[in-house]
Amino acid sequence: MLEKPITRDKGASFLRVFGILEAVVSSNSPLTAAQISRIVGLPAATTHRLCKMLLEERLLQYEIDGRRLLGGPRLFELAGKIFSGSHFDLDRRAIMESLVDQVGETCNISVPDGARMIYAERVESNWPLRLQLPAGTHVPMHCTASGKLYLSYLDPEMSGRVLESLELNKYTRRSIISVEKLRGELSKIRKRGYSTDNEEFIEGLVAIAVPIFDPSGRFCAGLALHGPKLRIKMKDALERLPALKKAADQIARLMRRDVSPG
């Protein structure tokens, strides 16, 4: 007689936890526990208890102010694994390989992972001269094409907090290490819909990136190509933007297909 209530309670607990995670990742800015409580319709004490558990498991983390909550490291790791290992992997890989054939340079898909970007997918070009940055590699945000692209799509309030917390290390003479200059660069990127890295991360390397949007229309990843400046100048890379955007749209359609009912 006791088994059914316990089963129902476990199911209800899971749905409450899932509801909290869904509320946090669906929000355009970090949420306080009180805001989460109102969104999911749970008592404040229950919400605080479940949020504490999710914080301990690194599925949530506090924003810089120590009050508001956002997705934690394990949630980003899970998202990256889903993105790189989901059942549409073969279709996505085919799109990437076709793109590399068209543009003649290595292409990658990067997703945010904490304060850095991580390569979730990468297809190499056939050139003997190429940079080895395999899937799973972390790169900084402020001086890479995909990283700056991600930053440009954050809402203004969150963007301001993130920029103030980032370590703007100088990797090359072209790295932007001023918050004000980076903020101006991000504004330009958002307006034009693509980002560039003109030897900002690695000397002699150029890159461009375009956004991949999730089924809700939000930025979820950056699709980029890069190559050595000895072989591809920035103007040459920009000529490949149409092919890059087309591939990003194809990948976005795959994602919409996978969440469609039936």
N, C-alpha and C positions, 0 to 999 in steps of 0.2 A: 504493500500500500504506500510505502514511502518513496518508491522509485520514481513514480511519475512526477510528483512535485519537485524532486531534486533535478530531474531531467529538464523540466520546464524552467527551473531557476537558472540552470546552467545556460540554457538557450537564451533566456532573457538577459543574463549577464553579458553574454557574448554580443547580443544586439546593442546593449547599452554602450559597451566598449567600442564597438564598430561605429555607432552613432557619433561618439565623441571624435574618433579619428576622422570620420567623414566630414564632420563640421569643421575641424581644423584645416584639413587639406583643401576643402572647398572654399574657404575664406580667402579673400585677397589680402588680408593682413592678419597678424597674430591676434589671438583672442584671450581674454581673461577667463578664468574659471567661471565667473558669474555670467559672462556672455555665452559661454558654452552651455551652461545650465539652462539658460533661457531658450537657446536654439534647440537643444535635444529634449527639453521638457522634463528634466530630472531635478530632484531636490538638490540644493547646494551641497549638503553634506555628502551625498552619493557621488556627485560630480567631482568634488575635491578628492574623495577616496580613490575613484577610478583614475583621475588624472595623476595622482601620486604614484599609482601602480604603473601607469604608462611612462611616467618620467623615469622610474627606477629601471624599466625595461628598455629605456632609450628610444621608445617609439614616439615620445614627445620630448621637447626640450623648452626651456625658458628662453624668451627673447632677451636682448641685452638688458632691458629694464628690470628683469627678474620678476615680472608680473604676468606678462602675456605669453601664451603658449603657441608653439608652431611644431611642424613635423620634426621628429628627432632623427639621429643618424641611422638607426635601424630601419626607419621608414624609408629613408632615401636609398639605403642598400637594397631593400626589398623592391622598391620601384625600379632600380637599375636592373635587378635580376629578372623582374617581370618583362621589362622592355627588351632585354637582350636574350631572354630565353623563352619567350612566349611562343604559342603555336603558330604565329604568323612569321616566325623567324626566317623561314625559307623564302617567303614572298619578299620580305624586307631585304634580305640578302641579295636577292635577284635584282631588286631596284638599285641597290648600292653598287653592285657589280656592273650593271648597265651604265650607271652614272660615271663610274671610273673609266669605262671604255670611251665614253663621250668626251669627258674633260681631260683625260690623259694624266690625271694626278690622283694621289691618295685622298680618300674621303673618309670622314668619320662622323659618328653621331655622339654627341656629348650631353650629359645630363648633370644637373647640379648635385653635389654631394657635400653638404655642409658649406664651408667657405671656399670650396674648390669645385672644379668641374672634373668629371670622370668620363673617359672614353668607354661608352657602352657597346659600340660597334665600330669596326674599322676594316676597310678594304684597301689593300695596297695597290699602287700602280706597278707597272712592269719595268719601270726605269731602274737601272742599277744604282743610281744616286738617289737615295731617299732616306728620310728620317725614321728611325725605329721608335715609335710610340705606340705600343700594342694596346689592345682593349684592356681596361682595368687601370690604365695610367691616369694619375691625377695631374691636373694642370691648374695654374692660378686663374682667377676670374678677370682681374683688372687689365691683363695684357694679352689675352687670347681672344680670337674672334668670337667663339661660342660663349665664352665667359662674359664678355662685354654685352653680347646680345641678350643673354639671360638677365643681366643687371638692368638693361634698358627696359625690360618688360615688367619689372617690379613696380608696384604702385608707389607714388612719390614718398609717402611716409616711411614705408619699409625700406625703400631704396636709400633714403637718407641715413637710416640707422645702419644698414649694411655697409654703406660706403665709409662711414665713420669707424666701423669695426675692422674693416679689411686691412691687412698688412700690404701696403702698396710698395712692394720690393722692386728695386731697379734691376731688371734682368738684362737689359741692353740700354744703349744710349737713347732709344726711342720709347722706352717704357714710360707710361704716364704715372707719375707718383704724386700728383696733386689732386686732392679731392675735387676742387673746383674745376680743374681741367677735365677730369674724368666725368664729372657731372655734365659738362658741356658736350663731351663726346657721346655720352649715352643719349642725350636729347637728339642729336643728329641721327644716331643709329635707329632710334624708335621711329623717327619721321620717314627715313628712307627704306626701312624694312630689311636691312642687312648690315652686317658688321665686317670690319677688316682687322687684320693684324699685319702691319707693315714692319716686320722685324722688331716687334715690341717684346716678344717672348724669347725668341731665339734669333741671333744674328744670322742674316742671310735667308730667313724663312718668311714667306708671305702666305696669308690665308684669308679666306672670306667665309662667312657663315650666314645661313638663313634660318628662320624659325620653323619648327614643326609644332603645330597646334594640336592639342588633345580634342576629344569630341565636344568639350565644353567651350572650345575656342580659346583656351589659354595656352601660353607657352609651356611646352613640356620638354623640349630638347632642341639642340642646335645641330644642323646639318652643315658640315664644313668641308672645304677642300683646302689642301695646302701643298706647297712645293718649294724647292730651293729657288732663290731669286736668280741664280745662274741660268735657270731653265724657264722660269715663268715670272714675268713682271706683274705688278699689281694690275695694270691695265689689261693684261692678258687674262688674269684671274677674273676680273669684273666682266669680261666678255662671256664668261661661263655661267654668269648668274641665272639666265633663263633655264638652263639645264638643271641647276641646283634647286631652283624654286619648284620646277616641275616634279623633281624627285621628292622634295619635301611634301608637296601636295599629295603625291601618290602614297607616301607612307602615312600621312594623316588620314587618307581615305581607308587604308587598311585598318587603322585603329577604330574608325567609325563603324566599319563593317563588323569588327569583332565585338562591339558593344551593342549592335543592333539585335532586337529580339528575333528569335527564330534562326 
